[in-house]
Amino acid sequence: MFTHILVCCDGSEFSLDAAQTAVAFARRQPCRVTLLYVLDLHAVLPPFIEVWEGAVGPREVAHYQQKARAFVEEPIAKIFHDAGLEYEWRFALGHPVARINEIATKIGADLIVVGSRGLGTWKRFLLGSVSDGVLHHAPCSVLIVRGENAPCGSKGFQQILFASDGSESAGRAGQTAVELAKTFTASLHALNVIMGFGATDPEFILLTTTDLEIAALRSLQQVRDSLQPILAETGVTCTFHQEGGEAGYNILRFAEEHASDLVVLGSRGLGGFDRMLLGSVSTYIAHHASCPVLIVR
């Protein structure tokens, strides 16, 4: 599944939640964990950085790096120490999105974990420009840890929701969802949302009710077929569901009703989903879900 996890840290309680989630992964499967703090001298002013005058030289940067280790790394180090897990610490300067993605590529990370909010300026844009930028440009899967259903400690995930449109990308996400369900011994639901049902989308306006019903049956069967091999291999049980209407709203409603603690999505979809899953749908869910959201690449 995931072999190298990159955890984005800033010292906030939300980054501690992200670290706890990384611990939940690392305790159940062998993987490397890298903790990353990116200091943007032009935009981020953490509480331990005083207002300076003039240029920031190597001495000042070294000072901020030392403060970051005390303020950011030490609380997270305790989490990993208590869990008996090792990690690598990295400190970088620059714009968070660019540096996170650059370092993820450099170290070969296959999962980036970020908290939903941060400190200072990060609180304003971690779920905006930073998380959105990482979601759209990351070289690997991205997990946004948010909501009261975020797993803490050793509990891990218990109720996983896989949202699918039957696309190839969704198929990869489905495999990950099944592997996660096996790893965490979690319940797994697969939700297929048909946007044409009950909608006035011009793309579907000329289709008859029978056409839509046939399309819906085929779509759900495609989702089943894509998961059956790995379900049979892993022994995981999956409950399949299908609903019509607006994708983002229905995914979130379903997640709420089933107390999901993780929503898994593919990064691209079919037709309109190709535009939406990496845009409005995934962004909407990442912003509004009451649980962590995993976008699989």
C-alpha positions in Angstrom: 0.0 0.0 0.0 2.0 3.0 1.3 5.7 2.6 1.8 6.9 6.2 2.5 4.6 8.8 4.2 5.4 12.5 4.2 3.7 14.3 7.1 3.4 18.1 6.9 4.0 19.8 10.3 3.6 23.3 11.7 3.1 22.8 15.4 -0.7 23.1 15.4 -3.1 20.7 16.9 -4.2 19.8 13.4 -0.7 18.7 12.4 -0.6 16.6 15.6 -3.7 14.9 14.3 -1.9 14.3 11.0 1.0 12.8 12.9 -1.4 10.5 14.9 -2.9 9.3 11.6 0.6 8.6 10.2 1.3 6.6 13.4 -1.9 4.6 12.8 -0.6 3.7 9.3 3.0 3.0 10.4 1.9 0.7 13.3 0.1 -1.6 10.9 2.4 -1.8 8.0 6.2 -1.3 7.4 6.8 2.2 6.1 9.1 5.1 6.3 7.9 8.3 7.8 9.3 11.8 7.1 8.2 14.8 9.0 8.4 18.1 7.1 8.2 21.7 8.3 8.3 24.3 5.6 9.0 27.9 6.7 7.9 30.5 4.3 9.7 33.7 5.5 7.5 35.8 3.3 4.1 34.5 4.4 4.3 32.6 7.6 5.1 34.1 11.0 4.9 31.4 13.7 4.7 32.5 17.3 8.4 31.9 18.0 9.6 34.1 15.2 10.1 37.7 16.2 9.7 40.6 13.8 13.1 41.2 12.2 14.6 44.2 10.5 16.8 43.8 7.4 17.8 40.7 5.5 17.5 37.3 7.0 20.9 35.6 6.9 22.2 32.1 7.6 22.5 32.8 11.3 18.8 33.9 11.6 17.7 30.9 9.5 19.6 28.5 11.8 18.0 30.2 14.8 14.5 29.7 13.3 15.4 26.1 12.4 16.4 25.4 16.0 13.2 27.0 17.3 11.2 24.9 14.8 12.7 21.7 16.2 11.6 22.7 19.7 8.2 24.0 18.8 7.2 21.7 16.0 9.2 18.5 16.1 9.3 17.8 19.8 5.6 17.4 20.4 5.4 15.1 17.4 8.5 13.2 18.4 6.8 12.2 21.6 3.9 10.8 19.6 6.2 8.6 17.6 8.4 7.7 20.6 5.4 6.6 22.6 4.3 4.4 19.6 7.8 3.0 19.3 8.2 4.3 15.8 11.1 6.0 14.0 10.9 9.0 11.7 13.1 11.4 9.7 12.9 15.2 10.4 13.2 17.7 7.6 13.2 21.5 7.6 12.9 23.5 4.4 12.5 27.2 3.4 10.2 28.4 0.6 6.6 28.2 -0.5 4.8 25.3 1.3 3.1 23.9 -1.8 6.2 23.9 -4.0 8.5 22.6 -1.3 6.1 19.9 -0.1 5.7 18.5 -3.6 9.4 18.9 -4.5 10.5 17.0 -1.4 7.8 14.4 -1.8 9.2 13.7 -5.2 12.8 13.8 -4.0 12.3 11.2 -1.2 9.9 9.0 -3.2 6.9 9.5 -0.9 3.7 7.8 -2.0 1.5 9.5 0.6 1.4 13.1 1.8 -0.5 13.7 5.0 -1.6 17.2 5.9 -3.8 18.7 8.7 -6.8 20.7 7.7 -5.7 23.9 9.5 -2.5 25.4 10.9 -1.0 28.3 12.9 -1.0 31.9 11.8 -1.3 32.4 8.1 -1.4 28.6 7.7 -4.7 28.6 9.5 -6.1 30.7 6.7 -4.7 28.8 3.7 -3.8 25.3 4.7 -7.3 24.1 3.5 -7.2 26.7 0.8 -4.1 27.4 -1.3 -1.7 24.9 0.3 -3.9 21.9 0.5 -5.6 22.7 -2.8 -2.1 23.2 -4.4 -0.9 19.9 -3.0 -4.0 18.1 -4.1 -3.7 19.3 -7.6 0.1 19.0 -8.1 1.3 16.3 -5.7 3.2 13.5 -7.3 1.4 11.0 -5.0 -1.7 10.4 -3.0 -2.8 13.0 -0.5 -4.6 12.5 2.8 -6.2 15.6 4.4 -6.8 14.9 8.1 -9.8 16.8 9.4 -13.0 16.6 11.5 -13.9 15.0 14.8 -13.8 11.6 13.1 -10.1 11.8 12.5 -8.4 8.7 14.0 -6.2 9.3 17.0 -3.8 7.0 18.8 -4.0 3.3 17.9 -7.7 3.3 16.9 -7.1 3.9 13.2 -9.9 3.8 10.6 -13.1 1.9 11.3 -15.6 3.0 8.7 -14.2 3.6 5.2 -16.3 5.1 2.3 -15.0 4.6 -1.2 -16.7 7.0 -3.7 -16.5 5.8 -7.4 -17.7 6.8 -10.8 -16.3 3.6 -12.4 -13.3 5.3 -14.0 -9.8 3.9 -14.1 -8.6 6.4 -11.5 -11.5 5.4 -9.2 -10.4 1.8 -9.7 -7.0 2.5 -8.3 -8.7 4.3 -5.4 -10.9 1.3 -4.8 -7.9 -1.0 -4.5 -6.4 1.3 -1.9 -9.7 1.5 0.0 -9.9 -2.3 0.1 -6.3 -2.6 1.3 -7.0 0.0 4.0 -10.1 -1.9 5.1 -8.0 -5.0 5.4 -5.1 -3.2 7.2 -7.4 -1.6 9.7 -10.0 -4.3 9.9 -12.5 -1.6 8.9 -16.0 -1.7 7.4 -16.0 -0.8 3.7 -18.8 0.9 1.8 -18.6 1.7 -2.0 -20.8 4.5 -3.2 -21.5 5.1 -6.9 -23.1 8.4 -7.6 -24.9 8.8 -10.9 -25.1 12.5 -11.6 -27.8 12.2 -14.3 -30.4 10.8 -12.0 -32.8 13.5 -10.9 -30.7 16.2 -12.5 -31.2 18.6 -15.3 -27.7 18.3 -16.8 -28.0 18.9 -20.6 -25.8 15.9 -21.1 -28.6 13.7 -19.8 -31.7 15.7 -20.8 -32.3 13.6 -24.0 -32.0 10.3 -22.2 -35.1 8.3 -21.3 -35.8 6.9 -17.9 -35.0 3.4 -19.2 -31.7 4.7 -20.7 -30.7 6.1 -17.3 -31.7 3.0 -15.4 -29.6 0.8 -17.8 -26.7 3.3 -17.5 -27.0 3.2 -13.7 -27.0 -0.6 -13.6 -23.9 -0.8 -15.8 -22.1 1.8 -13.8 -22.7 0.0 -10.5 -21.7 -3.3 -12.1 -18.5 -1.7 -13.3 -17.7 -0.6 -9.8 -18.4 -4.1 -8.5 -16.3 -5.8 -11.2 -13.4 -3.5 -10.6 -13.3 -4.4 -6.9 -14.2 -8.1 -7.0 -10.6 -9.4 -7.7 -9.0 -7.6 -4.8 -12.0 -8.3 -2.5 -11.7 -12.0 -3.3 -7.9 -11.9 -2.7 -8.1 -10.0 0.6 -11.3 -11.5 2.0 -12.7 -8.0 2.6 -16.4 -7.5 2.6 -17.8 -4.5 0.8 -21.3 -3.1 0.8 -22.3 -1.4 -2.5 -24.6 1.6 -2.8 -25.8 3.8 -5.6 -27.4 7.2 -5.5 -28.4 9.9 -8.0 -27.8 13.6 -7.9 -25.0 16.0 -7.1 -21.8 14.0 -6.3 -20.2 16.2 -3.6 -23.4 16.6 -1.6 -24.4 12.9 -1.8 -20.9 11.7 -0.8 -20.8 13.9 2.2 -24.4 13.1 3.3 -23.7 9.4 2.9 -20.4 9.7 4.9 -22.3 11.5 7.7 -25.1 9.0 7.8 -22.7 6.1 8.0 -20.3 7.8 10.5 -17.4 7.3 8.0 -13.9 8.2 9.3 -12.3 8.1 5.9 -13.5 9.0 2.4 -11.4 7.6 -0.5 -11.6 9.2 -4.0 -9.7 8.9 -7.2 -7.9 11.9 -8.6 -9.6 11.8 -12.0 -12.9 10.5 -13.4 -15.1 9.9 -16.4 -16.5 12.7 -18.6 -17.5 15.6 -16.4 -15.8 13.8 -13.5 -12.4 14.3 -15.2 -13.0 18.0 -14.6 -14.7 17.7 -11.3 -13.0 15.0 -9.2 -9.7 16.9 -9.1 -11.6 20.2 -8.9 -15.0 21.0 -7.4 -15.9 17.5 -6.0 -12.6 16.7 -4.3 -12.1 20.3 -3.2 -15.7 20.5 -1.9 -15.3 17.2 0.1 -11.9 18.2 1.3 -13.3 21.5 2.6 -16.5 20.2 4.1 -16.1 16.6 5.2 -16.3 15.8 8.9 -13.6 13.1 8.5 -10.3 12.6 6.7 -10.3 12.6 2.9 -7.8 10.5 0.8 -7.3 11.4 -2.9 -5.5 8.5 -4.6 -3.2 8.9 -7.5 
